[in-house]
Amino acid sequence: MDAGANVCFYLTGLFSELRLAVPWGHIAVKVWGSQKNPPVLCLHGWLDNANSFDRLIPLLPQDFHYVAMDFGGHGLSSHYSPGLPYYHLHFVSEVRRVAAAFKWNRFSFMGHSFGGTVAGMFACIFPEMVDKLILLESTPLVLDCNEPENILTYKQRNIEHMLQVEASQNSLRVSNMEDLLQRLLNKNSHLNKECGELLLQRGTRKMGTGVVLNRDRRLAMPEHSFDFLSKEMLVHFIRRLRANVLMIKATQGYYDVRRANDEKKEAMLFIVDTLRNILKERFQYVEVPGNHYIHMNDHHLVAGLVSSFLQSQPRTALML
């Protein structure tokens, strides 16, 4: 496996585990299929991990090379160096490092929730590198329709939260797996028990007589790390997209960054209309029954859609 220096390789069933060296440690990835096949990079949601795709990927075409990464501070990936907060563009740069490690010149994305916004931003910044963009309960960019008065507050809270974590002398909280699972399910009603257990398999490690969460305590609310765009900037960014885009929306999923604004669908509708008007036949929008974790809870519902999209012939993209 030639995926950069200091790569550790572990064979585990039908997939392999890799650790890609980065300046602050490593990025952990799970790999399915031959490197000779077209690559698909899979990006998980906020505070989730690469296990998000364990149920879906086995149902997808086997003639692709699937790589599911843990974002920094998530899963088995290293935490950022002391003093550095987590920002949207940092995660985008992690993707660029993964692509460089695998020596990909062009690849496709499958992103859930926050992972889709990272994939979308990457596809706008590096349009020549992205073939197809699959958005699972996600938008490629985040609009500021309902948030302009809050954006600076989010940035302030991100910095203050990081300083509070650094100043805290609290040791890691050791729990048993049953308590952690119950806390996870209480905070996220869209997850079922089986999928919660799957995320915690990778999201925890043993310590003493119990387990602790792997994730970096500096990670706060997702909106603290988002890059919000005005309508004008969002249109400009989408005009840069050369990828074919499939957006799969769950009927009982989320419509806004903040759940308190979820009944306001203005941002979602504007983004969908903009994608449809600019990308035309390169954009597909599909609604399916289910909730935010449709790719885990009801993976059979989306597997056919994703498979057909991946196997479809690419359409010519014009630079506007």
N, C-alpha and C positions, 0 to 999 in steps of 0.2 A: 504493500500500500504506500503510494507516494503522495502523502497529503501534508507535507511540510516537515520541518525538523522536530525531533523529540515527540514523535507520534507513538502512543501506546495502543496496542491492538488486543482485543479480547473477543474470542468467538463465543457467541451466546445464541444457540438455537438457529433460527432462520435469519438473524440479523447480526451485525457486528458492532462493537463499541469502539469509538475512536476518541482520542484526546488530541486536539490541534493546539500547538504551542502558540501563545500570544504573550505580549510583554508583561501582562499582569498575572499570568498563569496558563490556563488552558480553556478552550471551548470544547465541551463534551458533545458528541454527536452519535446518533444511531444510524446505521446504514443497512439498506436492503438492496439486493440486486447487484448486477455487474457494473463496474465503472465504465464498461464499454457502451452502456446504454445511455440514452438521453437523461440528464440529471433533473431531479425535482427537489428543491429545497423546501422543507416543511417547517413552518414557524408557529410556535405555540402562543397561547394567550397569556395575559398578565398573571404572574405568580403560578402559572402552570409549568409544564416541562415537556420534554420530547415524548414521554409516554402517551401524550394526547393523541398520537396517531397510530398507536399499536393496534387498534381495532379496525381502523379504516384501511391502512396500507395493504394488508394481506388480501383485501378484496379488489385492489386496483391492478391494472395490467402489469404483468411481470417483466415486460420488455422496457422498463424504465429503471433508473438508478435513484432510489429515494434516500434522502438524507434529512433526518430530523435533528435539529440542534437545540441545545439548552442555551437560552440567552444568558449573558453574564449575570451572576447573582441568583440564577434559577437552577433547579435540578442539580446536575453534577458538574456544572461549569464553575470556574473560579469566580470569587467575588472581586469587584473592582478594588483597586489599590486604595488605601486609606486617604480620605480627603476628597475623593471624587464622587459627585452625585451621579445618578442614572438619568440620562436624557435620551430622547427619541433618536437623535442623530448618532449617539454612541452605539445604539443597537443596530442602526443601519450600517455603521462602519464594521461591526462584527460580521455582518453578512458578507461584506466585501472581503474580509479576511478569510472567511470560509471558502468563498469562491476562488480566491488566490491559492489557498492550500490545496484544493482539488484541481487547480489549473483549468477552471471552467472559463471559457470565453462567452458562452451563452447557456442559459438554463431556464427552467420554469419554477414558479413559486406555488405553494399551497399554504395559505396563512389563515389561522383562526384568530378572530378578535384583534387584540393588539398586534399579533403577528402579521395580520393582513395589512395593518397600517404601516408597519415597518417594511413589508414587501412592496407596498405601493409607493412609498417614498423612495425606496431603492430603485424601483422601475422608472421613476421620473428623473432621478439623478443620473442613472446609468441605463438609459433606454435601449441602447444597442446590445445590452447583455441579457435582456429578459425576453423570452419567447412567449410564455403564457403565465397568466396571473389568476389564481383561483382564490377567491375570497369567501371564507366560511364564516358567516355571521360577522362580517367585517366590512369596512369601507377602505379604499386605498389611501385616503387622506382624511384629516379631521377638520371640519368646518367650525367656525367660531360663532355661528348663528345665535346660540343661546348663552355664549360664554364670554363676550368681550370684556365685561366688567369684572370677570373672575380670573382672567389669564395671568395677570401680574401677581394676584394673590396665590395662585397655584405655584408659580415660580418661587415666590417667597417661602411658601410652606415646604417646598422640596429642599431648599437650602437649610431652613431651620430644623426640619426633621433630621437631616443628615447630622447637623451639629448636636442635636439632642441625643442621637444614637451614639455618637462618639463620646459624649460626656457621660453617658450612662455606665454605671458600674455593674449593672445587672448581668448575671451569668446566663448562659443558654438555658432555656426552660425545658427541662426533661419531662416528657409525658409518656403515657402508654399509647399504643397505636389506636386503641378504641376511642380514647378521649380526643385525640387529634382528628380522627375521622369524623366524629360527631361535631366538633367545632367547625371543620371544613364544610360539612353539609348544612349546618345551621347558618353559615355565612353565605352559602351559595345554594339556593333552592333549586337551581337548574341542573345540578349534578345529582346523579343517582349513586347509590352506595357502591356498586361495582366500579364505576368510573372514578369515584373518589378514592377508593383503595388503589386503583391503578396509578393515579397521580402521586399518591403518598409513597408508593413503592420507590419512586425515583426522587421524591421530594423530601425524604427523611433519611437519617442515618442513626445507627445505634450509638448510644452513649450510656455507660453504666448499666442500670437495670431497665432503661427505657429508650426512647428515641427523641431526637430533636429535629426541627425543620432545617433543611439545607439552605433555604433562601436567605438572601442578605437582608438584614433588618433595616438597611437604608431604603429599601423599596417601600414606598408608601402607596398613595392612591395613584392609579394609572394616569389620571388627568394632570398630575404634577409633572409628568414626563413627556406628555404629548406636545407636538408642534401643531398649534392651531393655525389655520389659514383663513384669510378673508375669501369672499366669493371670487374676487378678481384673481387672487393668487391661486386659488384652487383650479379655476379654469385654465390659467396659464400652465400650471403643472400638468394637468391632464392632457393638454395639447402636446406635451412632450412624450406621452406614452406611445410606445410602438408595439406593445404586447397585446395579445388577445386576452380579454378579461371575462371570467365567469364569476358572477356574484350569486351565491346561494344564501337566501334569507329565510330564517325560520319564522313561522307565523307568530310564535310566542317568544321570539327572541328580543334582543335589545335594539332600541332605535336611537339612543343618545349616549354620549360618554358618561354622563351622570344619570344614574337611575331615577333621580328625582325629576328629571326632564324627559323621561322616557315617552310620555304621552305626546310630546311635541316632535313630530316627524319631519319638520321643515328641513333640517339638515340632511337627513337621509334621502328625502325626495329630491332635493336639489342636486345632490351628488349623483343619484341614479339618472336623473334627467340629463345632467352634464355629460356623464359617461356615454349615454345613449346618443346624444346629439353629436358628440365629437368623434367617438369611436365607430359609430354606426354598426355595421355588420360584425365588427370585431368585439362587440359587447353582448353578453348574454346575462339576463337576469331571471332567476328562478326562485319561486317561493315554495317551501316545503313545510309540512306540519312538523312541529317540534319546538324545542327551546334553544337557548344559546349554545348548548353543548350537543348540537345535532350530530356532529361528526363522531361523537363518542357514544351518546345514548342511543341514537338511531342511525348508526353508520351505514346500515344497508340502504337507507333512503337516499343517501348522497353518493354512494359508491358508483352507481351507474352513471349519474350526471358527470362526476369527476372523470370517470374512465372514458366516456364518450368525448369529453372536451380534450383530454390529453391526447387521444388518438386522432382527433380531427386535424385536417390539413390546415396549416397556418395561412392566414390571410395577409396580404401585403399591407404594411403600415407606411403611411406617409408622414414625414416630418413637417409639422406646421409651424 
